[in-house]
Amino acid sequence: MLVIVAPGQGAQTPGFLAPWLEIDAFAQGLSQLSEVTGLDLAELGTGADADTIKDTAVAQPLLMGAGLYAARVAAPEHELGLFSLADAAAGHSVGEITAAAGVGVLDPKQAAVFIRERGRGMAEASAVEPTGMAAVIAGDRDEVLARIAECGLTAANHNGSGQIVAAGTAEQLQSLRDNPPSRARVVPLSVAGAFHTSHMAPAQPRLAELAATMSTADPTTRLLSNRDGQVVASGAEYLQRLVDQVTTPVRWDLCMDTMRELGVTGLLELPPAKTLTGIAKRNLRGVELFNLNTPDQIDDALAFCQEHAGAAAEEA
């Protein structure tokens, strides 16, 4: 039972696309996304510094391009690349759009338009006042949630045992850092706003308008939703959930619960990989993990997927 996952914002690092751009098919795919988004993604993914790619409007298309086209070039004999072998797929936050395009719900260019407007809208919402996010590591879950609420913050990401991400204003986050929950530490995240909270509400209307003009297909494999961890079989419903998800918490803990219930044996994270496999180490014990970060890992990644893929591999 193979699940392929796509990371969310904050996973990007300077230069992470450089080795992938040496593959013509990857460079061509990224060029198409650059045309749609109006950004030079090749330059941003190779030469830009950390502050530049922290910008929400930049980070989101970079991450989608990286994950989608790495999956495609890793298994070019399959129409959807590595996703053709997946028994399930999921993405964390913006990674949901990568996963949706990966399993055929959205055409890559449509996905790029959606991600462009999502990124711009969230960047504009983030500029209204200084906001951000911080991971609360360890501590008692109930105490952590209570302290987050006391500070006026939102528990925006539930990442399983040992990590809940709080989001809100800079002042609220400082209050949390000054007085953290017992036996917990607070780690600021490299993101530009309070994502998945009411602070992102200004971004939602433009996405709803755009979604009404988009076409979708039903996913080719099980596609998990950040809202509740459930498998969503309708492409149209999944797109609506993507619109809603801008202001609602990411329940990655529930996604992992579903993976466990499905009997996942192998989890591959698309580039830039390490965040979701790191969470899985603590929450999906006994599941084999693979971080796909550079093209020299393609053969091993393909072998990993073929080893763990179930019915999807037989059909592909």
C-alpha positions, 0 to 999 in steps of 0.5 A: 500500500503506497501513499505519495505525499506533497509538502507544504509551504516552508519546505522550500530551500534556496537552490532546491530545483537546480538538479531537476532543471537538468532534466528537459521534461522537468524544465519544460513543465516548469516553463509552462507553469512560469508562463501561467504564473508570470514568475521565472520559476527556474531562476527562483528555484535556483538563484533566489535567496531564502527571503525571496522564496519565502514570499507566499506568491513565490513559494506556492508555485515553486512547491507545486512545480517541484512535486508535480514534475519530479513525479512525472519525470521519475516514471515517464512511462506512466501518464501520471508518473509516480502517481500512477503507482500510488494507492493513495495521495495527499498533500499538506496545505498547498501540497494538496494542489500538487496532489490534486494535479498529480492524480488528475483532478486538475490540469497542471495549467489550471492548477497553476492558475489556482495556485497563482491566485491562491498565493497572491490572495494569501500574500495580500491577506498577509500584508494587512498586519504582521502575522505568522506561524510557530510550531509547538513541539512536545507538551501535553496536547490539551495543554498546548491547545488551551495555551494557544487559545489563551493567546488568541491564536488558532491551531492551524496545523494538527501534525500528529503527536508532538507538533501543533502549529499555532497561527496569528498575529506577531504579538500573539505569537510573541506571547506564546513564545514568552510563556510556552506550554509546560514541557513544550518549545515554540519554534517560529516557522519560515512562512509569511502569514497566519495561514489556515485561519480567519486572517486569510479570509480576504483570499477566499472570494477570488478563489471561489470565483475562479473555481466556478470557472474550472473543470475537474476530473475525479481522482485516479486513486484515493485522494485524502483531504486536509479538512478531515483526512477523508478520501474524496472521490469527487474532483468537484468536491475536492476543488471546493475543499481547496477553496475552503481550506485557505481559512480552515485548519490542516488536519494532517493527523487525521490524514495519517489516521486514514493512511494507517486505516488503509494499511499503508506500508510505504510513504514517499514524499515528493521534493523538497522532502523531509518534513512529512516523513519526519512527522510520519516517523513519529506517527506511522511506526513501521511504515517505510519512508522515502525522501525524493529530493534529487534526480539521482534518487529516481531509480531508487524511488521508482523501486520503492514505489513498485515494492509498495504499490498494491492494486494501482501498480497492477492497473498502471 
